[in-house]
Amino acid sequence: MKALVFDGSEAKVKKVDKPILDKHFNVLIKVLYTGICKTDVYVSMGKLNSSKPIIMGHEFCGYVVDSKSESFKKGDFVTCNPILENGKMMGVDYNGSFAEYVKAPSSSCYVFNGDNKKLAAYIEPLAAAMAPIEDKEFLKDKEIAIVGKDRIGKLTESVFRHAGIEAHFIKEFKSDVFYDVIVESWADEDILDKCIDSLKTGGTLILKSRNYNKIPLDLYKIVRKNIKLEGMYYYKDYNKVINFANCFPEIKSFLGKSYSIDDWKLAFSDSENSYQKIFFRMF
């Protein structure tokens, strides 16, 4: 089969063997759509530690073509949570979805019944954006800002709005405006420093970005202002994320163009500059 592989020195499309199921990775999926994430870009550049060689890609959907699990049958259309029960990740630690076929554990697979097939490959980013709203009571009556410079920030703002939580995506901090909660969706040292300055005493900074490099924090400011730091990964219940997606009309505006995997360099470049998710369509 054809796949986009990082071999430790470069990324390239090549022919590889079709996956063989085992007792852990017991569902074989023919990939329809797979989205491009910064994680994939970092892996392709060798900036993020990964298995080598590795088939990249972790945001995907497709049709079950073989299953050793009673939970799934041939023809089921599924999406997957790429973070496995052991905490490792498809496309980083295990072969991923930039391929014609991918194998996954049945515990990570979810039937998707919506009409929009491309949306099924966007469930993973949506689950990431939804993580802060898992505890809606905590966010009630709070002044909330979302900061960053990427599409996940705008998606998070839309998710909050659809969930009935008032929050604002801001591009610039104002010296006289302070927040109870700030959600960062892309951070560097300067952004985090401004977030801490713009939080009220006792405020909460929710950390969402997953940079490949370490970022310094001003511990003196954090302690002095009694700031709480909370890392949030994903909304835990993927079935609820799928239901949310199918009742969230605005999400369609985040779904962008599809490319052939042979045009992966152009697709990666487009993804870096787009406020929409860019996909590979595998068939």
C-alpha positions in Angstrom: 0.0 0.0 0.0 1.0 3.7 -0.4 1.9 5.6 2.8 3.7 8.8 3.9 6.6 7.6 6.1 9.2 9.5 8.1 12.3 7.3 8.1 14.4 9.3 10.7 15.9 11.6 8.1 13.2 12.5 5.7 9.5 12.1 4.9 8.5 10.5 1.6 5.6 8.6 0.0 6.5 4.9 -0.5 5.1 1.5 -0.8 4.8 -0.5 2.4 3.2 -3.7 3.6 -0.5 -3.6 4.4 -1.0 -3.9 8.2 -1.6 -7.3 9.7 -4.0 -7.5 12.7 -3.0 -8.8 16.1 -4.6 -9.1 19.5 -4.0 -5.4 20.3 -4.5 -3.7 17.0 -7.5 -5.8 16.0 -9.5 -3.6 13.5 -8.3 -2.8 10.0 -9.6 0.4 8.4 -9.5 1.6 4.8 -8.7 5.3 5.3 -11.0 7.7 3.5 -10.0 11.1 5.0 -7.1 11.9 7.3 -6.3 15.4 8.6 -3.0 17.2 8.8 -1.9 18.4 12.2 1.1 20.3 13.5 2.1 17.1 15.2 2.5 15.5 11.8 4.6 18.4 10.5 6.9 18.2 13.6 7.3 14.5 13.1 8.1 14.9 9.4 10.9 17.4 10.3 12.3 15.2 13.1 11.4 17.9 15.7 9.1 15.6 17.7 10.5 12.3 19.1 8.8 9.4 17.3 9.3 5.8 16.4 11.3 5.4 13.2 10.3 4.6 10.6 6.8 5.8 11.2 3.7 6.3 9.1 2.4 9.7 10.3 -1.2 10.8 10.7 -3.7 10.4 13.6 -6.9 12.3 12.6 -8.8 9.9 10.4 -11.9 8.1 9.4 -12.6 5.1 7.1 -14.4 1.8 6.6 -13.7 -1.4 8.5 -12.4 -4.0 6.1 -11.4 -6.6 8.7 -12.0 -7.1 12.4 -11.1 -9.5 15.1 -13.4 -7.7 17.5 -17.1 -8.5 18.0 -17.7 -4.7 18.4 -17.0 -3.9 14.7 -17.9 -5.6 11.4 -16.8 -5.2 7.8 -18.4 -2.0 6.3 -18.7 0.0 9.6 -17.7 3.6 9.1 -15.5 4.7 12.0 -13.4 7.4 13.5 -10.7 6.8 16.1 -9.2 8.3 19.2 -5.4 8.1 18.4 -4.4 8.3 22.0 -4.3 4.7 23.1 -4.9 3.2 26.6 -1.2 3.1 27.3 -0.9 6.8 26.6 1.0 6.3 23.3 -0.2 7.8 20.1 -0.9 6.6 16.6 1.2 8.4 14.0 4.0 9.1 16.6 4.6 5.9 18.5 2.6 3.5 16.3 1.9 3.6 12.6 -0.8 6.1 11.7 -3.3 7.1 9.0 -1.3 8.7 6.2 -1.8 5.4 4.4 -4.3 3.5 2.4 -5.0 1.2 5.4 -4.4 1.6 9.2 -4.9 -0.8 12.0 -6.3 0.3 15.4 -7.4 -1.2 18.7 -11.1 -1.7 18.9 -11.1 0.3 22.1 -10.1 3.4 20.1 -12.7 3.0 17.3 -16.1 4.6 17.2 -18.9 4.2 14.7 -19.7 7.5 13.0 -23.3 7.8 11.6 -23.3 11.4 10.4 -23.6 12.3 6.7 -20.5 14.4 6.5 -17.7 11.9 6.0 -14.9 14.5 6.2 -16.2 15.6 9.6 -15.5 12.1 10.9 -11.8 12.8 10.4 -12.1 16.0 12.4 -13.4 14.4 15.6 -9.9 14.3 17.2 -9.3 18.1 16.9 -12.8 18.7 18.1 -12.2 16.5 21.2 -9.1 18.5 21.9 -11.0 21.8 21.6 -13.9 20.5 23.8 -11.6 19.5 26.7 -12.1 22.7 28.7 -15.9 22.5 28.6 -16.0 19.1 30.2 -16.5 20.9 33.6 -19.0 23.6 32.5 -19.9 24.4 36.1 -16.3 25.6 36.7 -16.6 28.0 33.7 -20.0 29.4 34.7 -20.0 33.2 35.2 -16.3 33.5 34.4 -14.6 36.1 32.3 -12.9 33.8 29.7 -10.3 34.5 27.0 -8.9 32.2 24.3 -5.5 33.1 23.0 -3.3 31.7 20.2 -2.7 32.2 16.5 -4.0 29.0 15.0 -7.3 27.4 13.9 -7.7 25.4 17.2 -8.2 28.7 19.0 -11.0 29.8 16.7 -12.5 26.3 16.9 -12.3 26.4 20.7 -14.2 29.7 20.7 -16.9 28.3 18.5 -17.2 25.2 20.7 -17.6 27.4 23.8 -20.3 29.5 22.0 -22.2 26.4 20.9 -22.0 25.0 24.4 -23.5 28.2 25.8 -20.3 29.5 27.4 -19.3 33.1 26.7 -15.6 33.3 25.7 -13.6 35.5 23.3 -10.7 34.7 21.1 -8.3 37.6 21.5 -5.4 38.5 19.3 -4.0 41.3 21.6 -3.9 41.7 25.4 -4.9 45.0 26.9 -3.2 46.2 30.0 -6.4 47.1 31.8 -8.4 43.9 31.0 -8.2 40.9 33.2 -9.7 37.4 33.0 -10.7 34.6 35.4 -9.7 31.9 32.9 -7.4 32.0 29.9 -7.3 29.1 27.4 -4.1 29.1 25.4 -4.2 27.2 22.1 -0.7 28.1 20.8 2.0 29.4 23.1 5.5 30.7 23.3 7.3 32.4 26.2 5.9 35.8 25.3 2.3 34.6 25.0 2.4 32.7 28.3 3.9 35.7 30.1 1.1 37.9 28.8 -1.5 35.3 29.8 -0.1 35.4 33.4 -0.2 39.2 33.4 -3.7 39.2 32.1 -5.2 36.8 34.7 -6.8 38.0 37.8 -5.3 37.0 41.1 -6.3 33.4 41.7 -7.1 32.9 38.0 -6.7 29.7 35.9 -4.5 29.3 32.9 -5.6 26.3 30.8 -2.8 24.9 28.8 -3.7 23.2 25.5 -0.8 23.6 23.0 1.7 20.7 22.5 4.9 22.4 21.5 7.8 20.2 20.6 10.2 22.4 22.6 10.2 23.5 26.2 8.8 26.9 27.1 10.0 28.9 30.2 7.4 30.0 32.8 7.8 32.9 35.2 7.2 31.0 38.4 7.5 34.2 40.6 4.5 35.7 38.9 2.5 32.5 39.0 3.1 32.0 42.7 2.7 35.7 43.6 -0.7 35.9 41.8 -1.8 32.4 43.0 -2.3 31.3 39.4 -3.6 27.8 38.8 -2.1 25.9 35.8 -4.3 23.1 34.3 -3.2 21.0 31.3 -6.1 19.6 29.3 -5.8 17.0 26.6 -9.1 15.7 25.3 -12.8 15.5 26.1 -13.0 12.0 27.4 -16.2 10.7 26.0 -15.7 10.4 22.2 -19.3 9.4 21.6 -20.4 12.7 23.1 -17.9 14.5 20.9 -19.4 12.8 17.8 -22.9 13.8 18.9 -21.7 17.3 19.5 -20.1 17.4 16.0 -23.3 16.3 14.3 -25.3 19.0 16.0 -22.8 21.8 15.4 -23.4 23.4 12.0 -20.6 26.0 12.4 -18.0 23.2 12.4 -18.4 22.8 8.6 -16.6 26.1 8.1 -13.4 24.6 9.6 -13.2 21.8 7.0 -10.9 22.7 4.2 -9.5 21.2 1.0 -8.5 17.6 0.3 -5.2 16.6 -1.4 -3.8 13.4 -2.8 -1.1 12.0 -0.5 1.3 12.4 -3.5 0.9 16.1 -3.1 1.8 16.0 0.6 4.4 18.8 0.5 1.8 21.2 -0.9 -0.8 20.0 1.5 1.6 20.5 4.5 2.4 24.0 3.3 -1.3 24.8 2.8 -2.0 23.5 6.3 0.5 25.8 7.9 -1.2 28.8 6.5 -4.9 27.8 6.6 -7.5 28.5 9.2 -9.3 25.4 7.9 -8.3 21.8 8.4 -6.5 20.3 5.4 -7.0 16.7 4.6 -5.6 13.8 2.5 -8.3 11.9 0.7 -7.0 8.3 0.3 -9.6 7.0 -2.2 
